[in-house]
Amino acid sequence: MMKNRVIIGFLGTQLDSGKGSGRWEKWRPSVSLVQHEDVVIERLELLYTPPHRELALLVRADMVTASPETTVNLVPLPISDPWDFGEVYAQLYDWTQAYRFDTERDEYWTHITTGTHVAQICLFLLVESRRIPGVLVQTSPPKRQQAGNPGSYTLIDLDLSRYDVIAQRFGAEQRDAVQFLKSGIATRNARFNALIDEVERVAVRSPAPILFTGPTGAGKSHLARRMYELKKSRHQVEGEFVEVNCATLHGDGAASTLFGHKRGAFTGAAADRAGLLRTAHKGVLFLDEIGELGLDEQAMLLKAVEEKRFYPLGSDREVESDFQLVAGTNRDLRTEVAAGRFREDLFARINLWSYVLPGLAQRPEDIAPNVDHLLQRAAEELGRIVRFSNEARSAYLRYAQSPEALWTGNFRDLSASVTRLATLADGGRVGLPLVEAEIARLRWLWQPASDARHGLASAAGTPGRSDLVDLLGESAVASMDMFDQLQLAAVLQVCRQARTLSDAGRLLFQASRTQRTVVNDADRLRKYLARFGLDWERLSSSG
């Protein structure tokens, strides 16, 4: 079904003006809309301000003369200042809310050639947001003025999905922003990539608080700074990036550092202090380990976040600071709230956008690109080219991505490890011996955590993973499932404490042996050990 064409536009108080017969020699944008032979206008909603009613009546009469089939409705808008954006938008918005759009029957063109620049921008925004359905129409005068020549018109559809080039440009810009947040590292972990995609959208669209939760060294501080730099490149912040670790703040010094103080507010306050919240005005304040803040400071922070105002210590006058808060913590703040150590109202305020950053051990597929990135950065700092040999790189990544590599310090551990390799690389080449030495260093670093993780003591005579490596070799242990590692380590512990193979078998099979008609615990244990190339004599001699 052919739809009726409806045009919405402002009266042009200058462009549409003119009296006497000479006005027909002049190009008038609103009148030209109904003069195009290829365009049939069913209805035209002509918006005007009351002081220009006489001109609106004349223009309507001329439109009816040029196109008798067009109904021209005059729509008065009580706008006192046509250059006041808030007033113009409010009046147009209210009119669109009351207007009965019928998109099944009508198609709508919004004319943006006439009206003040403010009116044109407001119409653009209303069409873009689909408060006014349809497209924009822009009219232009003829190159050579002739009576009755309507000039030309251009339709602009703000549905960007119809404009592949524009859509691709926006898509590329978003991808660039995501890569910026990831420091250009081609991460592969699906969970982390989805998290960064959303952080990018929130960073450029919202000034609301953001909460990053994750273990120490997971990159909370780095991501907060990159987010700030992204916002600054988009001219969304003017101030500084201010970072403070709340774990270093204690007593009066905590409130003073954050909120400032007046001279004499407490012992040692010899001069006024602005405080970091005021330093972060128009910028981003990153409070790392926010769970370490005291309850009094939490209450003051809540007021500052909600009202953008707060009292410095010792002052009876409020000061203002408009900053975006980004918070980091390695604690579960839900647990802290339940225990009464963190204010529930502050948690609710900073939990609007909350993201859990996974540790490096949870992102094994991202270790390789991060190693390449860190090696390049270390090489730039050292002023020389540094590369892995193929064999060394494979050995390092095989260990780094294995369950044995705990990465308890996350990226700090990885960065330190790569820095050591790059610094010690003779001739800029990281070879296998250097990697093996680094792996031994990392094993030593994580040994207490590894023993705790696997529930194995590290005391002499109690076999942990290191005992398995001593008995079987690194490659054999690396090829075993963690289940088999844990089970074999427990069996070896029993064997080391037993006097004979039969004694060990009786302890290990004490429940199932009662269900067997033929009991040979020693043989069962011997066969189990043989699966791993072990025998009782070897265990006895190694113990």
SVG drawing of the C-alpha trace seen along z (x, -y; Angstrom):
<svg xmlns="http://www.w3.org/2000/svg" viewBox="-7 -43 83 109">
<polyline fill="none" stroke="black" stroke-width="0.4" points="0.0,0.0 1.3,-3.4 1.8,-5.5 0.8,-9.2 3.8,-11.5 3.8,-13.9 6.4,-16.6 7.3,-18.2 9.3,-21.4 9.8,-24.9 8.7,-28.1 11.7,-30.0 11.2,-33.5 13.8,-34.8 14.0,-32.3 10.2,-31.9 9.5,-35.6 8.3,-37.9 5.3,-40.0 3.7,-41.0 4.0,-39.2 7.8,-39.4 7.8,-36.6 7.1,-34.1 10.4,-35.0 12.3,-34.1 13.2,-30.5 11.4,-29.8 12.3,-26.4 9.0,-25.5 7.0,-26.5 9.5,-24.6 8.6,-21.4 5.2,-21.3 6.5,-22.5 8.3,-19.3 6.4,-17.5 7.7,-14.1 6.7,-14.6 3.1,-14.4 2.7,-15.8 -0.5,-14.7 0.1,-16.8 2.6,-19.4 3.0,-20.2 4.4,-23.8 5.8,-24.7 6.1,-28.3 6.4,-30.7 3.4,-32.9 5.1,-36.2 5.3,-34.9 1.7,-33.8 1.0,-36.3 3.9,-35.0 2.8,-31.4 -0.7,-32.2 0.8,-33.7 3.1,-30.7 0.3,-28.3 -1.9,-30.1 1.0,-30.0 1.5,-26.3 -2.2,-25.6 -2.0,-27.7 1.0,-25.7 -0.4,-22.3 -4.1,-22.3 -4.0,-18.6 -1.7,-19.3 -3.2,-20.0 -1.1,-22.5 -1.5,-22.5 -0.1,-25.4 1.4,-24.3 2.2,-27.2 5.0,-26.4 5.2,-28.8 9.0,-29.2 10.2,-32.5 13.9,-32.1 14.4,-30.1 18.2,-29.9 17.6,-28.2 18.4,-24.6 16.6,-23.3 13.4,-25.2 13.3,-24.3 13.9,-20.6 11.3,-20.5 8.6,-22.1 9.4,-19.8 9.6,-16.7 6.2,-17.5 4.7,-18.0 6.0,-14.6 4.6,-12.9 1.2,-14.3 1.3,-13.8 -0.4,-10.7 2.2,-9.1 0.7,-6.4 3.7,-4.7 1.5,-2.0 -0.4,-4.7 2.1,-7.6 5.7,-8.1 7.4,-11.1 10.0,-13.6 11.5,-16.1 12.6,-19.3 15.9,-20.7 16.6,-23.6 14.6,-26.2 14.5,-27.3 17.4,-28.3 20.4,-26.0 19.1,-25.0 15.8,-24.0 17.5,-22.0 19.7,-20.2 16.7,-19.3 14.8,-18.0 17.9,-15.9 18.1,-14.4 14.4,-13.6 14.6,-11.8 17.8,-10.0 16.1,-8.7 13.0,-7.8 10.8,-10.1 9.9,-11.3 9.9,-8.3 11.2,-8.5 13.9,-10.4 15.3,-14.0 14.8,-16.1 17.2,-18.9 16.2,-21.4 18.6,-23.5 17.9,-26.5 18.4,-26.1 21.8,-27.1 20.1,-29.8 17.1,-31.4 13.9,-31.0 10.3,-31.6 8.7,-28.3 12.0,-26.4 11.8,-24.5 15.5,-23.6 16.5,-20.2 16.0,-18.0 18.0,-15.3 16.7,-12.6 18.9,-11.5 18.0,-8.2 19.6,-8.1 19.3,-4.3 23.1,-3.7 22.6,-0.1 21.7,-1.3 25.1,-3.0 27.7,-0.3 30.6,-2.7 29.5,-4.6 28.6,-1.5 32.1,0.0 33.7,-3.2 31.9,-3.1 32.7,0.6 36.4,0.0 36.4,-2.8 35.0,-0.5 37.5,2.2 40.3,-0.3 39.0,-1.3 38.8,2.3 42.4,2.9 43.5,-0.3 42.0,1.0 43.9,4.3 47.1,2.4 47.1,3.9 47.4,7.4 45.5,10.0 43.9,11.8 42.0,15.0 40.2,15.7 36.4,15.4 35.4,14.3 38.1,11.6 37.3,10.3 33.6,10.1 34.4,8.2 36.6,5.7 34.0,5.2 31.5,4.1 34.0,2.0 34.7,0.1 31.0,-0.7 30.5,-1.8 33.7,-3.8 32.7,-6.0 29.0,-6.3 28.8,-6.5 30.3,-8.7 28.9,-6.3 31.2,-4.5 32.9,-1.3 34.1,1.6 36.9,4.0 37.2,7.1 40.1,9.5 43.3,10.9 46.4,8.7 48.2,8.2 45.2,9.0 45.4,5.6 42.8,3.5 45.0,0.4 46.2,0.8 42.7,1.1 41.5,-1.9 44.3,-4.1 43.6,-2.9 39.9,-3.6 40.8,-7.1 43.1,-7.6 40.3,-6.4 37.8,-8.9 40.4,-11.7 41.0,-11.0 37.2,-11.4 37.3,-14.7 35.0,-13.2 37.3,-14.2 39.5,-17.2 41.1,-16.5 43.8,-14.1 43.9,-10.4 44.4,-10.1 45.3,-6.7 45.6,-5.8 45.9,-2.4 43.5,-2.5 45.5,0.1 48.2,-2.6 45.7,-4.9 45.2,-4.8 43.7,-7.0 43.3,-10.8 45.7,-10.5 43.2,-8.5 40.5,-11.2 43.1,-13.9 44.6,-12.2 41.3,-11.8 39.2,-14.7 41.8,-17.3 41.9,-19.2 42.1,-22.7 45.1,-23.9 44.9,-22.7 42.3,-20.0 44.5,-17.5 48.0,-17.3 50.5,-17.8 48.0,-19.6 50.3,-22.7 48.7,-23.9 45.6,-23.4 45.5,-20.4 43.2,-20.0 43.0,-16.2 42.9,-13.7 39.2,-14.0 39.6,-17.7 42.7,-16.8 40.6,-14.5 38.0,-17.2 36.8,-16.7 38.9,-13.5 39.0,-9.9 39.7,-8.8 40.9,-5.2 40.7,-3.8 42.5,-0.5 41.7,1.9 38.6,-0.2 37.7,2.5 40.5,1.3 38.8,-2.0 37.4,-2.7 33.7,-3.0 33.9,-6.8 35.8,-7.4 33.3,-5.2 30.5,-7.4 32.3,-10.5 33.1,-9.0 29.4,-8.0 28.4,-11.7 31.1,-12.8 30.1,-10.4 26.4,-11.1 26.4,-14.9 29.8,-15.9 30.3,-17.8 32.0,-17.0 33.6,-18.5 37.4,-18.6 38.6,-17.7 38.2,-20.6 36.1,-22.7 32.6,-23.9 32.3,-24.7 31.6,-22.1 33.8,-21.9 33.0,-20.5 34.6,-17.9 33.0,-16.3 35.0,-13.1 34.3,-9.6 35.1,-6.9 36.7,-3.7 37.3,-1.2 39.4,1.9 39.4,4.7 40.7,8.2 38.0,8.9 34.4,10.1 32.6,6.9 29.4,8.8 31.1,10.8 32.5,7.6 29.0,6.0 27.6,9.1 30.3,8.9 29.7,5.2 33.1,4.1 31.8,2.3 28.8,0.0 25.9,1.5 24.8,-1.8 28.3,-2.6 28.5,0.9 25.1,0.4 26.4,-2.9 29.6,-1.6 28.2,1.7 26.2,0.4 29.0,1.5 30.9,4.3 33.5,6.6 35.5,9.5 38.9,9.7 40.1,13.3 43.6,14.1 46.4,15.1 46.1,18.7 42.5,18.6 43.5,17.3 46.2,19.7 45.4,19.0 46.3,15.3 49.8,16.1 51.5,16.4 50.4,13.0 51.2,11.3 54.7,12.9 55.3,11.4 54.0,8.0 56.1,8.0 59.2,9.2 58.9,6.4 58.4,3.8 61.4,5.2 63.5,5.1 62.5,1.4 63.6,0.6 66.9,2.5 67.5,0.9 68.2,4.1 66.3,6.8 65.4,9.9 63.9,13.1 63.2,16.7 64.6,19.6 61.7,21.9 62.7,24.6 62.9,22.2 59.6,20.5 57.8,23.8 59.3,25.0 58.4,21.7 54.9,21.6 54.3,25.3 55.2,24.7 53.5,21.3 50.2,22.7 50.4,25.9 48.5,26.3 51.8,26.2 52.3,22.5 50.2,20.8 50.9,17.2 50.0,16.1 51.2,12.6 49.4,12.7 50.8,10.2 53.4,8.9 54.9,12.4 54.8,12.7 56.3,9.3 59.1,10.0 59.8,13.4 60.0,12.0 62.2,9.1 64.6,11.6 64.8,13.6 65.3,10.5 68.0,9.1 70.0,12.3 69.6,13.2 73.2,13.2 73.2,11.7 69.5,11.0 68.6,14.7 66.6,16.5 67.7,20.1 66.6,23.3 69.1,23.3 67.9,19.8 64.2,20.9 64.9,24.0 66.6,21.8 63.7,19.4 61.2,22.3 63.2,23.5 63.0,20.0 59.3,19.9 58.8,23.3 60.7,22.2 58.7,19.0 55.4,20.8 56.3,23.9 54.5,23.0 51.4,22.0 51.6,25.1 51.8,27.3 48.8,25.5 46.8,25.7 47.3,29.5 46.8,30.1 50.4,31.5 53.0,30.6 56.4,29.6 58.3,31.2 60.9,33.9 59.4,37.3 56.1,36.0 55.9,36.3 54.5,33.3 54.8,32.5 58.5,32.0 58.8,35.6 56.9,36.7 59.2,34.7 62.3,36.2 60.9,39.7 59.4,39.4 60.8,36.3 59.2,33.0 57.8,34.1 56.1,37.2 54.5,35.3 53.4,32.5 51.6,35.1 49.6,36.4 46.1,35.2 46.0,33.4 43.8,36.2 46.6,38.7 49.2,36.4 47.2,36.0 46.4,39.6 49.9,40.8 51.4,38.3 49.0,39.6 49.9,43.2 53.7,42.4 53.1,40.7 51.6,43.9 54.4,46.0 57.1,43.9 55.5,44.4 54.9,48.2 57.6,50.8 56.7,53.2 54.8,53.3 52.1,55.5 51.7,53.0 51.2,50.2 48.7,52.3 46.6,53.1 46.4,49.4 45.4,48.3 42.9,51.0 41.5,51.4 37.8,51.1 37.7,53.0 39.9,55.9 37.1,57.2 34.9,57.6 37.4,59.8 37.7,63.6 41.4,63.5 43.3,60.8 46.6,59.7 47.1,56.1 50.8,56.1 50.1,57.2 47.4,54.6 49.8,51.9 52.7,53.2 50.5,53.0 49.4,49.5 53.0,48.3 54.0,50.1 51.6,47.9 53.9,45.0 57.2,47.0 57.7,47.2 58.5,50.2 58.8,50.7 62.6,51.1 63.0,47.7 60.7,46.0 62.5,47.6 65.9,46.5 64.7,42.9 63.1,42.6"/>
</svg>
